[in-house]
Amino acid sequence: MKLLNIFTLLLAALVSYTSAQRCIATLRPPSCIGPRNVGRGGRGCNPRLMWYYDGRARQCRQMRYLGCGGNTNLWCQRATCERRCRRR
């Protein structure tokens, strides 16, 4: 039974770690400053929908991120972008 509990905990930790790695913003701290920048595509780049803060409109907008490069105005979730940036 102990072995099953340990295995379950290890599996849960692995799932949590891999889901955190799917978001590029976890690799570098995001910011609310900077223009929309979709980055660049290419081998090893994983395109996905992301969010950026539009300072003129004072709102977070969705964009298709090409998977590599770009700036730090790049958010994985709209709710996080709004919580951090709309205070400005």
C-alpha positions as CSV (number, residue, x, y, z in Angstrom):
1,M,0.0,0.0,0.0
2,K,2.9,2.4,0.8
3,L,4.4,1.7,-2.6
4,L,1.1,2.6,-4.3
5,N,0.9,5.9,-2.3
6,I,4.5,6.8,-3.3
7,F,3.8,6.0,-6.9
8,T,0.7,8.1,-6.9
9,L,2.5,11.1,-5.4
10,L,5.3,10.8,-8.0
11,L,2.8,10.6,-10.8
12,A,1.0,13.7,-9.6
13,A,4.3,15.6,-9.3
14,L,5.3,14.6,-12.8
15,V,1.9,15.7,-14.3
16,S,2.1,19.0,-12.5
17,Y,5.7,19.6,-13.7
18,T,4.9,18.8,-17.3
19,S,1.9,21.0,-17.4
20,A,3.9,23.9,-16.1
21,Q,6.5,23.4,-18.8
22,R,3.9,23.9,-21.6
23,C,3.8,27.6,-21.0
24,I,6.7,29.7,-22.2
25,A,6.0,32.4,-19.7
26,T,7.1,30.0,-16.9
27,L,10.7,30.2,-18.4
28,R,11.0,34.0,-18.0
29,P,8.9,36.4,-15.9
30,P,6.2,38.1,-18.0
31,S,5.7,41.8,-17.9
32,C,3.0,44.3,-19.0
33,I,5.4,46.4,-21.0
34,G,6.1,46.1,-24.6
35,P,4.2,45.8,-27.9
36,R,2.5,42.7,-29.2
37,N,5.3,40.3,-30.4
38,V,4.3,37.0,-31.9
39,G,7.9,35.7,-31.9
40,R,9.2,33.5,-34.6
41,G,8.4,30.0,-35.7
42,G,10.7,27.2,-36.8
43,R,12.0,23.8,-35.8
44,G,11.5,23.2,-32.1
45,C,9.0,26.0,-31.7
46,N,5.5,25.2,-30.5
47,P,2.9,27.7,-31.7
48,R,0.0,28.3,-29.3
49,L,-2.6,30.9,-28.3
50,M,-1.2,33.3,-25.7
51,W,-2.1,36.7,-24.3
52,Y,-0.4,40.1,-24.3
53,Y,-1.3,43.4,-22.6
54,D,-2.3,46.2,-24.9
55,G,-1.4,49.4,-22.9
56,R,-3.3,51.7,-25.2
57,A,-6.6,49.8,-24.9
58,R,-5.8,48.9,-21.2
59,Q,-6.8,45.3,-21.7
60,C,-5.3,41.8,-22.4
61,R,-5.7,40.5,-25.9
62,Q,-5.2,37.1,-27.4
63,M,-2.6,36.4,-30.1
64,R,-1.2,33.4,-31.9
65,Y,2.4,33.1,-30.5
66,L,4.7,31.3,-33.0
67,G,6.5,29.5,-30.2
68,C,10.0,31.0,-30.0
69,G,11.5,34.4,-29.1
70,G,9.3,37.4,-28.6
71,N,9.3,39.8,-25.7
72,T,8.2,39.4,-22.1
73,N,4.7,40.8,-22.7
74,L,3.5,37.2,-23.0
75,W,1.0,35.6,-20.8
76,C,-0.3,32.0,-20.6
77,Q,-3.7,32.9,-19.2
78,R,-6.0,35.9,-19.6
79,A,-6.9,36.0,-16.0
80,T,-3.3,36.3,-14.9
81,C,-2.6,39.0,-17.5
82,E,-5.6,41.0,-16.3
83,R,-4.8,40.6,-12.6
84,R,-1.2,41.8,-13.1
85,C,-1.6,44.4,-15.8
86,R,-4.9,46.1,-15.4
87,R,-3.8,47.8,-12.1
88,R,-1.6,50.1,-14.1
